[in-house]
Amino acid sequence: MKTLGIRLPGELHAQFALVAQLDGLNLGDAVLRAVEFYVEAKRSEPDFAARAKAALEAIEREAAARRSAIEDLFGGAPEVEQEPEEPEKKAPVSGSRRRSGAES
């Protein structure tokens, strides 16, 4: 969950608070509902999918340019460190005991 702080003109806030109260919602739930309606309305616009696709293509171009800059900086594709795998934990052998350095 993310937090969003918004500023509203006083009159709009008063109207929004009244509408939320009449619907039995607190302001947070009313804002959530309003944002859901907004997103759904935008999703149904005829050109929205095309604009989203263009934005995705721009993101991919920017990522490719940044990747190229990093590769150029290091003279090729940089090596990516992989996290080491955790070794398997072996069950202790029954009846065995550890010896201290003095017992050896």
Accessible surface in RSA format (square Angstrom, percent):
REM  Atomic radii and reference values for relative SASA: ProtOr
REM  Chains: A
REM  Algorithm: Lee & Richards
REM  Probe-radius: 1.40
REM  Slices: 20
REM RES _ NUM      All-atoms   Total-Side   Main-Chain    Non-polar    All polar
REM                ABS   REL    ABS   REL    ABS   REL    ABS   REL    ABS   REL
RES MET A   1   225.93 117.0 141.64  93.7  84.30 200.7 124.46 105.8 101.47 134.4
RES LYS A   2   192.68  94.0 169.10 103.8  23.58  56.1 114.78 103.3  77.91  83.0
RES THR A   3   140.36  99.8 106.21 107.7  34.16  81.4  74.21  99.7  66.16 100.0
RES LEU A   4   127.85  71.2  99.80  71.4  28.05  70.5 101.23  71.1  26.62  71.6
RES GLY A   5    73.13  90.2   0.00   N/A  73.13  90.2  40.91 112.3  32.22  72.2
RES ILE A   6    90.52  51.5  58.55  43.6  31.97  77.1  62.90  45.3  27.63  75.0
RES ARG A   7   233.04  97.8 203.65 103.8  29.39  70.0  83.83 114.6 149.20  90.4
RES LEU A   8    63.66  35.5  35.38  25.3  28.28  71.1  37.52  26.3  26.15  70.4
RES PRO A   9    91.54  66.7  78.50  71.6  13.04  47.4  90.82  75.0   0.71   4.4
RES GLY A  10    58.74  72.4   0.00   N/A  58.74  72.4  40.07 110.0  18.68  41.8
RES GLU A  11   122.46  70.3 114.16  86.4   8.30  19.8  54.29 105.0  68.17  55.7
RES LEU A  12    87.96  49.0  85.55  61.2   2.41   6.1  86.64  60.8   1.32   3.6
RES HIS A  13    81.31  44.4  81.31  56.5   0.00   0.0  54.11  55.8  27.20  31.6
RES ALA A  14    56.28  51.7  45.44  70.1  10.84  24.7  51.17  72.1   5.11  13.5
RES GLN A  15    91.60  51.2  88.74  64.9   2.86   6.8  33.55  71.4  58.05  44.0
RES PHE A  16    47.89  24.0  44.46  27.5   3.43   8.9  47.89  29.0   0.00   0.0
RES ALA A  17    32.59  30.0  27.56  42.5   5.03  11.4  28.02  39.5   4.57  12.1
RES LEU A  18    98.39  54.8  95.47  68.3   2.92   7.3  97.88  68.7   0.51   1.4
RES VAL A  19    85.31  56.1  84.66  76.6   0.64   1.5  85.21  74.0   0.10   0.3
RES ALA A  20     3.99   3.7   1.51   2.3   2.47   5.6   3.71   5.2   0.28   0.7
RES GLN A  21   132.37  74.0 116.01  84.8  16.36  38.9  38.91  82.8  93.46  70.9
RES LEU A  22   136.70  76.1 102.74  73.5  33.96  85.4 106.35  74.7  30.35  81.7
RES ASP A  23    90.26  63.2  62.06  61.8  28.20  66.7  12.27  28.9  77.99  77.8
RES GLY A  24    68.96  85.0   0.00   N/A  68.96  85.0  37.33 102.4  31.63  70.8
RES LEU A  25    39.46  22.0  27.34  19.6  12.12  30.5  30.71  21.6   8.75  23.6
RES ASN A  26    94.84  65.4  80.38  77.7  14.46  34.8  44.78 107.8  50.06  48.4
RES LEU A  27    68.78  38.3  63.70  45.6   5.07  12.7  63.75  44.8   5.03  13.5
RES GLY A  28    51.54  63.6   0.00   N/A  51.54  63.6  39.20 107.6  12.34  27.6
RES ASP A  29    69.48  48.7  66.49  66.2   2.99   7.1   9.99  23.5  59.49  59.3
RES ALA A  30     8.11   7.5   4.74   7.3   3.37   7.7   5.65   8.0   2.46   6.5
RES VAL A  31    41.00  27.0  40.66  36.8   0.34   0.8  41.00  35.6   0.00   0.0
RES LEU A  32    93.54  52.1  90.57  64.8   2.97   7.5  93.35  65.6   0.18   0.5
RES ARG A  33   107.09  45.0 106.31  54.2   0.78   1.8  23.29  31.8  83.80  50.8
RES ALA A  34    46.86  43.1  37.55  58.0   9.30  21.2  42.00  59.1   4.86  12.9
RES VAL A  35    66.35  43.7  65.06  58.9   1.30   3.1  66.35  57.7   0.00   0.0
RES GLU A  36    99.14  56.9  90.69  68.6   8.45  20.1  41.13  79.6  58.01  47.4
RES PHE A  37   136.28  68.2 132.15  81.9   4.13  10.8 133.15  80.7   3.13   9.0
RES TYR A  38   137.46  64.2 131.92  75.1   5.54  14.4 103.53  77.8  33.94  41.8
RES VAL A  39    66.09  43.5  64.45  58.3   1.64   4.0  65.73  57.1   0.36   1.0
RES GLU A  40    93.27  53.6  92.62  70.1   0.65   1.5  48.19  93.2  45.08  36.8
RES ALA A  41    56.12  51.6  45.60  70.4  10.53  23.9  52.91  74.5   3.21   8.5
RES LYS A  42    53.57  26.1  53.57  32.9   0.00   0.0  20.33  18.3  33.24  35.4
RES ARG A  43   148.44  62.3 130.18  66.4  18.26  43.5  47.04  64.3 101.40  61.5
RES SER A  44    88.31  74.6  54.47  72.7  33.84  77.9  46.69  99.4  41.62  58.3
RES GLU A  45    58.34  33.5  50.05  37.9   8.29  19.7  24.41  47.2  33.93  27.7
RES PRO A  46   138.96 101.3 101.11  92.2  37.85 137.6 113.68  93.9  25.29 157.1
RES ASP A  47    74.39  52.1  70.49  70.2   3.91   9.2  38.75  91.2  35.65  35.6
RES PHE A  48    67.58  33.8  67.58  41.9   0.00   0.0  67.58  41.0   0.00   0.0
RES ALA A  49    76.46  70.3  66.25 102.2  10.21  23.2  71.34 100.5   5.12  13.6
RES ALA A  50    66.75  61.4  53.63  82.8  13.12  29.8  60.13  84.7   6.62  17.5
RES ARG A  51   113.82  47.8 105.74  53.9   8.08  19.2  60.75  83.0  53.07  32.2
RES ALA A  52    50.59  46.5  38.36  59.2  12.23  27.8  46.11  64.9   4.48  11.9
RES LYS A  53   131.61  64.2 126.30  77.5   5.32  12.7  74.08  66.7  57.53  61.3
RES ALA A  54    55.29  50.8  50.13  77.4   5.16  11.7  51.79  72.9   3.50   9.3
RES ALA A  55    53.75  49.4  44.81  69.2   8.93  20.3  52.61  74.1   1.14   3.0
RES LEU A  56    96.84  53.9  95.51  68.3   1.34   3.4  96.26  67.6   0.58   1.6
RES GLU A  57    71.25  40.9  69.90  52.9   1.35   3.2  25.27  48.9  45.98  37.5
RES ALA A  58    44.29  40.7  39.33  60.7   4.97  11.3  40.05  56.4   4.24  11.2
RES ILE A  59   113.04  64.3 108.90  81.1   4.14  10.0 112.08  80.7   0.96   2.6
RES GLU A  60    99.12  56.9  92.68  70.1   6.44  15.3  40.04  77.4  59.08  48.2
RES ARG A  61   154.99  65.1 146.37  74.6   8.62  20.5  79.05 108.0  75.94  46.0
RES GLU A  62   101.92  58.5  98.19  74.3   3.73   8.9  42.99  83.2  58.93  48.1
RES ALA A  63    41.21  37.9  34.16  52.7   7.05  16.0  38.72  54.5   2.49   6.6
RES ALA A  64    50.06  46.0  45.00  69.5   5.06  11.5  46.43  65.4   3.63   9.6
RES ALA A  65    60.04  55.2  46.45  71.7  13.59  30.9  54.41  76.6   5.63  14.9
RES ARG A  66   156.44  65.7 153.01  78.0   3.43   8.2  32.83  44.9 123.61  74.9
RES ARG A  67   137.55  57.8 133.09  67.8   4.46  10.6  50.26  68.7  87.29  52.9
RES SER A  68    52.81  44.6  51.25  68.4   1.56   3.6  25.66  54.6  27.15  38.0
RES ALA A  69    61.14  56.2  49.41  76.3  11.73  26.7  55.89  78.7   5.25  13.9
RES ILE A  70    82.67  47.0  82.17  61.2   0.50   1.2  82.67  59.5   0.00   0.0
RES GLU A  71    55.35  31.8  55.14  41.7   0.21   0.5   7.53  14.6  47.82  39.0
RES ASP A  72   113.14  79.3  87.71  87.3  25.43  60.1  31.89  75.1  81.25  81.0
RES LEU A  73   136.41  76.0 105.89  75.8  30.52  76.7 112.82  79.2  23.59  63.5
RES PHE A  74   133.15  66.6 101.12  62.6  32.02  83.3 107.92  65.4  25.23  72.2
RES GLY A  75    73.69  90.9   0.00   N/A  73.69  90.9  38.01 104.3  35.69  79.9
RES GLY A  76    34.75  42.9   0.00   N/A  34.75  42.9  31.93  87.6   2.82   6.3
RES ALA A  77    81.51  74.9  51.95  80.2  29.56  67.2  51.95  73.2  29.56  78.3
RES PRO A  78    51.29  37.4  38.02  34.7  13.27  48.3  43.14  35.6   8.16  50.7
RES GLU A  79   171.96  98.7 140.73 106.5  31.22  74.3  60.79 117.6 111.17  90.8
RES VAL A  80   124.99  82.2 101.36  91.8  23.63  56.9 104.72  91.0  20.27  55.0
RES GLU A  81   167.85  96.4 140.70 106.4  27.15  64.6  59.74 115.6 108.11  88.3
RES GLN A  82   160.55  89.8 133.97  97.9  26.58  63.3  42.55  90.6 118.00  89.5
RES GLU A  83   162.83  93.5 141.70 107.2  21.14  50.3  56.52 109.3 106.31  86.8
RES PRO A  84   124.44  90.7  99.67  90.9  24.77  90.0 110.45  91.2  13.99  86.9
RES GLU A  85   164.60  94.5 138.71 104.9  25.89  61.6  58.70 113.5 105.90  86.5
RES GLU A  86   154.16  88.5 130.79  99.0  23.36  55.6  51.33  99.3 102.83  84.0
RES PRO A  87   116.40  84.8  98.39  89.7  18.01  65.5 109.48  90.4   6.92  43.0
RES GLU A  88   161.49  92.7 137.25 103.8  24.25  57.7  56.97 110.2 104.52  85.3
RES LYS A  89   195.07  95.2 160.05  98.2  35.02  83.4 108.60  97.8  86.47  92.1
RES LYS A  90   188.22  91.8 157.80  96.8  30.42  72.4 106.26  95.6  81.96  87.3
RES ALA A  91    87.67  80.6  61.65  95.1  26.02  59.2  67.53  95.1  20.14  53.4
RES PRO A  92   125.25  91.3  98.75  90.0  26.49  96.3 109.62  90.5  15.63  97.1
RES VAL A  93   113.13  74.4 102.47  92.8  10.66  25.7 107.74  93.6   5.40  14.6
RES SER A  94   110.10  93.0  82.18 109.7  27.92  64.3  56.96 121.3  53.14  74.4
RES GLY A  95    87.87 108.4   0.00   N/A  87.87 108.4  44.79 122.9  43.09  96.5
RES SER A  96    78.28  66.1  47.18  63.0  31.10  71.6  39.14  83.3  39.14  54.8
RES ARG A  97   183.50  77.0 155.07  79.1  28.43  67.7  76.51 104.6 107.00  64.8
RES ARG A  98   230.91  97.0 205.28 104.6  25.63  61.0  85.20 116.4 145.71  88.3
RES ARG A  99   176.42  74.1 147.13  75.0  29.28  69.7  28.48  38.9 147.93  89.7
RES SER A 100    65.00  54.9  52.55  70.1  12.45  28.7  54.51 116.1  10.49  14.7
RES GLY A 101    73.65  90.8   0.00   N/A  73.65  90.8  42.57 116.8  31.08  69.6
RES ALA A 102   102.59  94.3  59.85  92.4  42.74  97.2  71.61 100.8  30.98  82.1
RES GLU A 103    95.90  55.1  66.02  49.9  29.87  71.1  37.17  71.9  58.73  47.9
RES SER A 104   116.74  98.6  55.74  74.4  61.00 140.5  62.13 132.3  54.60  76.5
END  Absolute sums over single chains surface
CHAIN  1 A    10429.0       8395.6       2033.4       6245.9       4183.1
END  Absolute sums over all chains
TOTAL         10429.0       8395.6       2033.4       6245.9       4183.1
